[in-house]
Amino acid sequence: MKKAEITSQVCLIDFGPIKMPAVSLGTSPFIGAGQFGQSSLYYREKFLNHPDNMVALIIKAVSLGIPCVHVLPYKEIIHAVKEAQYQLRQEIATYFTVGIGKIDEELDMAADIGSKVVFIHGSISDRCDSSQMSRLCKKVTLAGFIPGVATHQPDQTLFWIEDENIDFKVYMVAINPLGYLMGKDPNLTVELLKRTEKKIIAKKVLAAGKISPKGSFSYLKSLNIADGLTIGITSEEEMNQTFQIALELWPRKEK
């Protein structure tokens, strides 16, 4: 089975023991996440209730040179990634988020799918509970994953984590020209991200469809603070456009 590190046509993020594709297919649309407004129920029905539609998009992403998915802990998404990998006979790298349900069970799901990097969901990290976050960071690390933090209020939570010096290795944070979900002070978030030594994965880069891929990606590139990005896509046509821009801006330089 060909490794994602070899087949990726986008640049790789060096996490030390492993390298991961810098661009991943996000799965928020697959679950009908709330930020999609009136389209949420339609997306949930289209994808979560019909996993073959998820499989098709994952396979399309791999065909474009992006063999990587950011997985939320839903059995339907797990099935879709496994099925795509089975059909392709090719590794699909995965980032994974835990904290939506029972974390121990979700870590088992992450291990089952071969994830390497695991993020604590913002619903937990944004509580800024030092004891809880230190314990979870250790739990994720001892389970064999690189520990990361996702947040919905980066201008508060990330400053707190930096001050607490908890040993997370990577942040997943919204970055977009509108400041959408970047906290009460998006400029403060950008300044912190410029200073941190953590790896940074950008999410919500299209602000739930309010910004064009070209404008959003150009903005992200100009900031020069993100090591990678994850982006939810709902059709092959949208993927052709969006991932082509990503491939141009974050090309694989070494083979």
QUIWO-V304199 format. One record per pair of residues at least 6 apart in sequence whose ideal C-beta (glycine too) atoms are under 7 Angstrom apart, sorted by the first residue. I is the first residue (numbers start at 1). J is the second residue. D is the distance in whole Angstrom. If there is no record, write none. Layout:
# QUIWO-V304199
I,J,D + I,J,D
This chain:
# QUIWO-V304199
1,89,6 + 1,90,6 + 1,91,5 + 2,90,5 + 2,91,6 + 3,91,5 + 4,21,6 + 4,67,4 + 4,68,6 + 4,91,5 + 4,92,6 + 4,93,4 + 5,12,6 + 5,19,5 + 7,67,5 + 7,90,6 + 8,21,4 + 8,65,6 + 8,66,7 + 8,67,6 + 8,252,6 + 9,65,3 + 9,247,6 + 9,252,5 + 10,21,5 + 10,22,5 + 10,23,5 + 10,65,7 + 10,66,6 + 10,246,6 + 10,247,6 + 10,250,5 + 10,251,7 + 10,252,6 + 11,22,5 + 11,250,5 + 11,251,7 + 11,252,6 + 11,253,6 + 12,19,4 + 12,20,6 + 12,21,6 + 12,22,6 + 13,19,7 + 13,20,5 + 13,22,5 + 13,199,6 + 13,227,5 + 13,228,5 + 15,117,7 + 15,146,5 + 15,169,7 + 15,199,7 + 18,116,5 + 20,68,7 + 20,93,5 + 20,116,6 + 20,117,7 + 21,66,6 + 21,67,6 + 21,68,4 + 21,93,6 + 22,227,6 + 22,228,4 + 22,250,5 + 23,66,5 + 23,68,7 + 23,228,6 + 23,229,6 + 23,246,5 + 23,250,6 + 24,68,4 + 24,69,6 + 24,70,5 + 24,95,6 + 24,230,4 + 25,57,7 + 25,58,6 + 25,61,5 + 25,66,7 + 25,68,7 + 25,69,5 + 25,70,7 + 25,233,6 + 26,70,5 + 26,203,7 + 26,230,4 + 26,231,5 + 26,232,4 + 27,69,7 + 27,70,6 + 27,71,6 + 27,72,5 + 27,77,5 + 27,232,7 + 28,232,5 + 29,36,6 + 29,43,5 + 29,47,7 + 29,232,4 + 29,234,5 + 30,47,4 + 30,48,6 + 30,54,6 + 30,77,6 + 31,44,6 + 31,48,6 + 31,72,6 + 31,74,6 + 32,40,4 + 32,41,6 + 32,43,5 + 32,44,3 + 32,48,7 + 33,40,7 + 34,40,6 + 35,208,4 + 36,43,6 + 36,208,6 + 43,234,6 + 46,53,6 + 47,53,5 + 47,54,5 + 48,74,7 + 48,76,5 + 51,76,5 + 51,79,6 + 51,80,5 + 54,77,7 + 54,80,4 + 55,80,5 + 55,83,5 + 55,84,5 + 57,233,6 + 57,236,7 + 57,239,7 + 58,69,6 + 58,80,6 + 58,81,6 + 58,84,4 + 58,92,7 + 59,84,5 + 59,87,7 + 59,88,6 + 60,236,5 + 60,239,6 + 61,239,6 + 61,243,7 + 62,88,6 + 62,90,6 + 62,92,6 + 64,239,7 + 64,243,5 + 65,247,6 + 66,243,6 + 67,90,7 + 67,91,7 + 67,92,5 + 67,93,6 + 68,92,7 + 68,93,4 + 69,81,6 + 69,92,6 + 69,94,5 + 70,95,5 + 70,230,4 + 71,77,6 + 71,78,7 + 71,81,6 + 71,94,5 + 71,95,7 + 71,96,5 + 71,113,6 + 71,115,7 + 72,97,6 + 72,100,7 + 73,97,7 + 73,98,6 + 73,100,5 + 73,101,6 + 73,106,4 + 73,109,5 + 78,109,6 + 78,113,6 + 81,92,6 + 81,94,6 + 81,113,6 + 82,113,7 + 84,92,6 + 85,91,7 + 85,92,5 + 94,113,6 + 94,114,7 + 94,115,4 + 95,115,7 + 95,117,5 + 95,119,7 + 95,230,7 + 96,110,4 + 96,115,4 + 96,118,5 + 97,119,5 + 97,121,5 + 97,150,6 + 98,106,4 + 98,107,6 + 98,110,7 + 98,118,6 + 98,120,7 + 98,121,7 + 99,120,5 + 99,121,3 + 99,123,6 + 99,124,4 + 100,121,6 + 103,136,7 + 107,118,7 + 107,143,5 + 110,118,5 + 110,145,7 + 111,143,7 + 115,145,7 + 116,145,7 + 116,146,6 + 117,145,6 + 117,146,5 + 117,148,6 + 117,170,6 + 118,140,5 + 118,145,4 + 118,147,6 + 118,148,7 + 119,148,4 + 119,149,6 + 119,150,4 + 119,172,5 + 120,136,5 + 120,149,5 + 120,150,7 + 121,150,6 + 122,150,5 + 122,151,5 + 122,152,4 + 125,133,6 + 125,149,5 + 125,150,7 + 125,151,5 + 125,157,6 + 126,151,6 + 126,152,6 + 126,153,5 + 126,157,5 + 128,157,6 + 128,160,5 + 130,164,5 + 133,166,6 + 134,166,6 + 137,147,5 + 137,166,5 + 137,167,6 + 137,168,6 + 140,147,4 + 141,147,5 + 146,169,5 + 146,170,7 + 147,168,5 + 147,169,6 + 148,168,6 + 148,169,6 + 148,170,4 + 148,171,7 + 148,172,6 + 149,161,6 + 149,168,5 + 149,171,6 + 150,172,4 + 151,157,4 + 151,158,6 + 151,173,6 + 152,181,6 + 153,183,5 + 154,173,5 + 154,182,6 + 154,183,5 + 154,189,5 + 155,183,3 + 155,184,6 + 155,185,5 + 155,188,5 + 155,189,5 + 156,183,7 + 158,171,6 + 158,173,7 + 158,192,5 + 159,192,6 + 161,168,6 + 162,196,7 + 168,198,7 + 169,198,6 + 169,199,6 + 170,198,6 + 170,199,4 + 170,201,6 + 171,198,5 + 171,200,5 + 172,201,5 + 172,203,5 + 173,189,7 + 173,193,7 + 173,200,7 + 173,202,7 + 173,203,7 + 174,180,6 + 174,181,4 + 174,182,5 + 174,203,6 + 174,204,4 + 175,182,7 + 175,202,4 + 175,205,6 + 175,220,6 + 175,226,6 + 176,204,6 + 176,205,5 + 176,206,7 + 176,207,5 + 176,211,6 + 176,216,6 + 177,211,6 + 177,215,7 + 177,216,7 + 177,219,5 + 178,207,5 + 178,210,6 + 178,211,6 + 179,186,3 + 180,204,6 + 180,207,4 + 180,210,7 + 181,204,5 + 182,189,5 + 183,189,5 + 190,223,7 + 190,225,7 + 193,200,6 + 193,225,5 + 194,225,5 + 199,227,5 + 200,225,6 + 200,226,5 + 200,227,5 + 201,227,7 + 201,228,5 + 201,229,6 + 201,230,6 + 202,220,6 + 202,226,4 + 202,229,4 + 203,230,5 + 205,216,5 + 205,220,6 + 205,229,5 + 205,231,6 + 206,213,7 + 206,216,5 + 206,231,7 + 213,241,6 + 213,242,4 + 213,245,5 + 214,245,6 + 217,245,5 + 217,246,6 + 217,249,5 + 220,226,6 + 220,229,7 + 221,249,5 + 231,242,6 + 233,239,5 + 233,242,6
